[in-house]
Amino acid sequence: MSRWDEMGAASQVDQIAALIAKLDSDLAAQATGESGAAAPPVFRFVVATDWSSPAVPFAALRGYCTMLAPGAPAELVFAVPHDPGESDLAAVRALFEGIDEVTDSADLRIESFGEAAGKPCYAAIIPNGDHGAALMELTQFFVALHQIALLVRDPGRLAAEPVPQLRENSALKRRFAGYREFRAGPGVPG
C-alpha cells in the first residue's frame, strides 16, 4: 500500500499546497531581496533547466524529497537561464503533482544561472547534449544525495564535513554557458 493510499488524497493535496506556498513565498522574497532564512543551507544541489524537458528536474526532485529528511542542511535549486518568475513556479507545481509521496523536505529554490553560479554547489545536473555525461551527472547527483542523507544521521560526521565557501563558482558558470549553447542548438549564436 502506498503512502498516498494511507494518507488519502486530501492530505496529499494539502502537503503539496503547503510546499508550493513556501516556494511561492521564497520566490517572492528572492524577488524583493528579502531572506526568509537566518543562514543558507550548507549543501546545495543544482539542476539547470528551461522546463522544456521535465524528466531530469522531476527525477532530481523525486530523489531529493525521498532521500532527505525534513531539516536536512540542504537545498535543491532549479537554475533557470532567466530571472525566475511565475512560469517557473508553475513548472515546479507540475513536478510536485507527479510525486506520490510528498515530504516536508529541505528547502527548494528557483534561481537564475547568475545567482546559482555565485553560490556553492555540492552536486549539479547541467545537461549539455551528451547522454553519457548526463547519466554520469545523474549518478553523481544521487550518490551525493545519499551521502548527505547518511551524514545528517550522524551529527559528528556532519560537523566534520567541509562547508562550501560562499563565492562565485566559475566551474558552474562555465557549465551554465555550455547548457545555453546546447539549448540554442547548432548554427544559433549563443
N, C-alpha and C positions, 0 to 999 in steps of 0.2 A: 504494500500500500504506500503510495507516495505521500510526501508531506502535504501536497496540495489537497489530497483527499482528507487527510487528518485535520487540516486547519479549516477547510471549507473555502469556497470561492470568495466569500465576503471578506474573510480575514486576509486572503492573498491580495485582494484589490486594495484593502486598507494599507497593507505593508508597501505595496508599490506606490500608492498615493503619498505616503509619508516620505519615502525615498525621493520621489520626484519633487515634492515640496521642498525638501532640504537642498536638492540640486538646484532648483529654481532660485531659492534664497541665496545659495552660494554664488550662482551666476550673476544675480543682481548685485551682490556685494563686490564681485570681481569688477563689474562694470563701473561701480562708483568708487572703487579703490578701497573699500572697507575690508576689514579682515574679520571673519566670523570665528576664527580660532586663535588661541593665545600663541601657539607655536606650530609651525608646519610639521606634518608627519615626517618621519625620518626616511622611509623607503618609498620612492616614487616609481610607479610602473606606468610607462608611457606607451600609448598606441596612437600612431598617426592615422588619420582617416579624413576623407572628404564625404563619407557616408555613401559613396557610390557602390561599395561592396561591403555589406554589413557582416559577412561571415567572420572576419578576423576580430572586429570590435565585439561581436557577440561572444565569440569563444573566450576572449580576454575577460569580458565582464562575467561570464558564467564561471570561469575558473577563479577569478578574484572573489566573487561572492561565495563560492563553495569552499575555498581554502582558507580564507582569512576570517577570523572571529571578530565580533564587534570589539572596538577599542584597539585593534592592532595598529601599530605605528606605521601605517602605510596609506598610500593614496593612489588611486587609479586615475590617470589623466588621459582623456581623449584630446589629442593635439590636432587642431584643425588649421588649414592654410589661410585662415582669415580670422577676423575678430569674432569670438563666439557670439551667437545670437539665438533667437527663438527656434530657428530651424535645427540647430544643434541640440537644443533641449528636446525638441520633438523626436529627433533621431534616437536619443538616449531613452526616451519614454518607450519608443517602439522596441528597443532592445530588451528593456525590462519586461515587456509583455510576453517575450518568448522564454523567460526563465520561470520554471515551475516552482523552484524553491528560492524565495526571496529572503535574504537575511538582512539584518541590521549591520551590514559590513562596514568596513572603514570608509574613509572619505572618497568621494568621487568628484572629479573636476573636469571642466572643459576649458582648455587654454589654447591660445594661438600658438603657432610654431615658435614665434619670437619669445613669448613668455615661457613656454616649456623649455626652450633651449637655454634660458637664463637661470635654470634651477637644476639641482642634481637629478640623476636618473639611475635607478638601481637595475632596471631591465626595460627594454623597449622593443616594440614591434613597429618597424618602419618599412612598409612594402616598397620595393623598387623594381618589381617585374621579374625578379629571379626567384623561381619557385623553390629551388633548393635552399637559397638564403632565407626565404620566408619560413620554410619548415624548421631551419636551424633557430631562427629568432623565436618562433612559437615554442620550440622545445626549451630554449634558454629562459624564456619568459615564465613558463610553467614550473621549471626547476627553481627559479628564483622565488616564485610564489610559495612553493613548497618549503624552501629554506626559511623564508620569513615565518611561515606557519609553524615550523618547528622552533624557531628562535623565540617566538612570543610565548611559548610554553615554558621556556627556561630563562627567567629573568637574568641570571648570571651570564649566560651566553649572549643574551640580547644587549646587556650593558657593555660587553666586550666587543661587540660588532662596531667597526669603524663607521662614524657618521659622515655621510657625504657632505662636502662643503657647499655652501650656497655661493655659486659662482657660475659664470657663463660656461656652458657645456659645448665646446667647439665641435666635438665629435657628433653630438646630437644635431647641432646646427648644420653640419655637412650632410648628415643623413636626411634631414628635412629637405635640403636642397635637392638631393637625389630623388626624394619622393615627388617633389614638384616636377622635376624633369620627366620622371616615369609617367606621371598623370597627364603631363602636357602632350606626351606621345611624340613619335618621330616627325621631324620636319616642322614642329611648332616651337617658336622661341620660348625658352623657359623663363 
